[in-house]
């Protein structure tokens, strides 16, 4: 009984403090921003400009891995049951009220709630009684395909050009 309560407390506290969790449904794990509300994780996505939620379906299991906010390492992993909240229901409004405060850089802050109701899914990931033991290995995986790019290396002559400009001013 005590270990069960400690497991629940660990899951709740670690998940509340972490701004990012890794969720695996049917497919590869994805990093998702979330809120902890009324004993479960809530996420919003699958709409234009929102995070993708592939492999997460109503009534299906998922595995959530929580990272440390300070160091970024894994703290705990736990099994969850996914529930899709019906748009505009009481539970949906309560979850969206919390999610709105955590949504950064929204293009339409005033219209966001209505857009989420029309175009997005709000999911509740409720912890089950099992806390997964973390493996000892790295678990590193190849990045998922994306259209995002990284910066190109700076031209070799750029540092010299910048130093010349600085010398002319002085």
DANOR-V479342 format. One record per residue. RES is the residue in one small letter. OMEGA is omega in whole degrees, 0 to 359 (* if undefined). Layout:
res->RES omega->OMEGA
res->RES omega->OMEGA
This chain:
res->x omega->182
res->x omega->181
res->x omega->177
res->x omega->180
res->x omega->177
res->x omega->177
res->x omega->178
res->x omega->180
res->x omega->178
res->x omega->180
res->x omega->183
res->x omega->183
res->x omega->180
res->x omega->183
res->x omega->178
res->x omega->186
res->x omega->181
res->x omega->179
res->x omega->185
res->x omega->176
res->x omega->175
res->x omega->183
res->x omega->177
res->x omega->174
res->x omega->173
res->x omega->182
res->x omega->183
res->x omega->178
res->x omega->179
res->x omega->174
res->x omega->182
res->x omega->169
res->x omega->190
res->x omega->166
res->x omega->172
res->x omega->183
res->x omega->177
res->x omega->173
res->x omega->180
res->x omega->174
res->x omega->174
res->x omega->178
res->x omega->176
res->x omega->180
res->x omega->180
res->x omega->176
res->x omega->179
res->x omega->179
res->x omega->180
res->x omega->182
res->x omega->178
res->x omega->179
res->x omega->183
res->x omega->177
res->x omega->178
res->x omega->183
res->x omega->181
res->x omega->177
res->x omega->182
res->x omega->176
res->x omega->175
res->x omega->174
res->x omega->182
res->x omega->175
res->x omega->183
res->x omega->180
res->x omega->176
res->x omega->179
res->x omega->182
res->x omega->188
res->x omega->179
res->x omega->179
res->x omega->180
res->x omega->177
res->x omega->185
res->x omega->173
res->x omega->181
res->x omega->180
res->x omega->181
res->x omega->170
res->x omega->183
res->x omega->174
res->x omega->176
res->x omega->181
res->x omega->179
res->x omega->180
res->x omega->176
res->x omega->175
res->x omega->180
res->x omega->180
res->x omega->179
res->x omega->180
res->x omega->179
res->x omega->180
res->x omega->181
res->x omega->177
res->x omega->177
res->x omega->182
res->x omega->181
res->x omega->181
res->x omega->181
res->x omega->183
res->x omega->180
res->x omega->173
res->x omega->177
res->x omega->181
res->x omega->186
res->x omega->185
res->x omega->182
res->x omega->184
res->x omega->189
res->x omega->182
res->x omega->180
res->x omega->178
res->x omega->178
res->x omega->180
res->x omega->182
res->x omega->196
res->x omega->187
res->x omega->174
res->x omega->172
res->x omega->183
res->x omega->174
res->x omega->178
res->x omega->185
res->x omega->181
res->x omega->173
res->x omega->184
res->x omega->185
res->x omega->171
res->x omega->184
res->x omega->173
res->x omega->179
res->x omega->178
res->x omega->181
res->x omega->185
res->x omega->183
res->x omega->185
res->x omega->179
res->x omega->180
res->x omega->177
res->x omega->179
res->x omega->177
res->x omega->179
res->x omega->181
res->x omega->177
res->x omega->181
res->x omega->179
res->x omega->175
res->x omega->178
res->x omega->175
res->x omega->178
res->x omega->179
res->x omega->179
res->x omega->183
res->x omega->183
res->x omega->185
res->x omega->179
res->x omega->179
res->x omega->179
res->x omega->180
res->x omega->179
res->x omega->178
res->x omega->180
res->x omega->181
res->x omega->179
res->x omega->180
res->x omega->181
res->x omega->185
res->x omega->*
